[in-house]
Amino acid sequence: ARGLHFDGVEVVFILGLPDSPSTYLHLAGRTGRQPVLNGTVVTICPGKSHTQLCGWSERLGKLAFTELNIAGLRESIEASRRART
């Protein structure tokens, strides 16, 4: 299954860290299709995953990743996890 195709995708949100750099590139590549050809990828992942994501930079064509800390997000995620158990 190849999934869905949408023309003109300008922003892709990736929730969590994919299992490999090639999967990340596949997901992020949705912003590189005609007619956009460039776009923005927002990856939401916890701290340790951000470190791993930055480690993929070389294999992803030396992409630069910017860490953005959102006040209260970590606590909100942890509370959500505790509520599920």
C-alpha positions in Angstrom: 0.0 0.0 0.0 1.4 3.3 -1.0 -0.8 5.5 1.1 -2.6 8.7 0.1 -1.3 11.3 -2.2 -2.1 15.0 -1.8 -0.8 17.8 -4.1 0.6 21.0 -2.7 1.5 19.9 0.8 3.3 22.8 2.5 3.6 21.5 6.1 4.0 18.0 7.4 3.7 17.2 11.1 5.5 14.0 12.3 4.3 12.9 15.7 7.0 10.8 17.4 10.3 9.6 15.9 10.0 7.2 13.0 11.9 4.0 13.2 14.6 4.9 10.7 16.1 7.9 8.8 14.7 6.5 5.5 11.2 6.5 7.0 11.7 10.0 8.3 12.8 11.1 4.8 9.8 9.5 3.2 7.4 11.2 5.5 9.1 14.6 5.3 9.4 14.3 1.5 5.7 15.0 1.2 6.6 18.7 1.2 8.9 18.2 -1.8 6.2 17.3 -4.3 4.9 19.5 -7.1 3.7 22.2 -7.0 5.3 23.1 -3.6 8.8 21.7 -4.0 9.8 22.9 -0.6 8.0 23.1 2.7 8.2 22.8 6.5 8.4 19.6 8.5 7.5 19.8 12.2 8.6 16.8 14.2 7.2 16.5 17.7 9.3 14.1 19.9 10.5 13.9 23.4 14.0 15.0 24.5 15.9 11.7 24.0 14.3 11.3 20.6 15.5 14.8 19.6 19.0 13.7 20.3 18.6 10.6 18.0 17.0 12.8 15.3 20.0 15.1 15.3 22.2 12.1 15.0 20.4 11.3 11.7 21.5 14.6 10.2 24.4 13.3 8.2 22.2 10.5 6.7 19.5 13.0 5.9 21.7 15.3 3.8 22.9 17.4 6.7 19.5 18.7 7.7 19.5 21.1 10.6 17.0 20.5 13.4 15.9 23.2 15.8 14.8 22.3 19.2 11.8 24.2 20.5 10.7 23.7 24.1 7.0 24.3 24.7 6.2 25.2 28.3 4.2 22.6 30.0 4.2 20.1 27.1 6.4 17.5 28.9 4.3 17.6 32.0 1.1 17.3 29.9 2.5 14.2 28.1 3.6 12.6 31.3 0.2 13.2 32.9 -1.5 11.7 29.9 0.7 8.6 30.2 -0.1 8.2 33.9 -3.8 8.5 33.2 -3.7 5.6 30.7 -2.1 3.2 33.2 
